[in-house]
Amino acid sequence: MVCDICHKNIATVHLTEVINDKVVEMHICQHCTKTEEFKENLNIQELLGGLMDSGCNQRKEKLSLKCPSCGLTYDDFRKKARLGCGKCYLTFRQQLLPLLKKIHGSLHYTGKRPLSSAHKVPGENKVDELQERLDRAIQLEEFEEAARLRDELKKADIR
């Protein structure tokens, strides 16, 4: 796909926006994304701020939430789209989980791992094992056990 701006290079950035129920797509090459005009029009902080605000009513207590370590407030995080320290993840956990799920589609890493990696991520074996046991229980028509395993899988997926 060719860049919509320069019409020369191959587009590597694909933006999709829905305006009044119409889908508007823009395909841009890496060179054009580095121009000042593009950078001025695309504000990642506003984009993330929009994701954080969509679908949830902001309460005063949520906005006044403050990290005990660095002093960053949730309102500051919404404006800057950056956390101040490692403790911010714990402080704003309740607000970050829905945001991360919205951005990544999951709360757990599901990407690639090196083939040479001999060990798995802690807890990953448990989820795989529970899924296998659930499939086996369904095949054997042990529905009470299957329901219990399903509930256990849901709990494991939340963590």
Buried (B, 14 or more C-beta within 10 A) or exposed (E): EEBBBEEEBEBBBEEEEEEEEEEEEEBBBEBBBEEEEBEEEEEEEEEBBEBBEEEEEEEEEBBEBBBEEBEBBBBBBBEEBEBBBEBBEEBBEEBBEBBEEEEEEEBBEEEEEEEEEEEEEEEBEBBEEBBEBBEEBBEEEBEEBBEBBBEBBEEBEEE
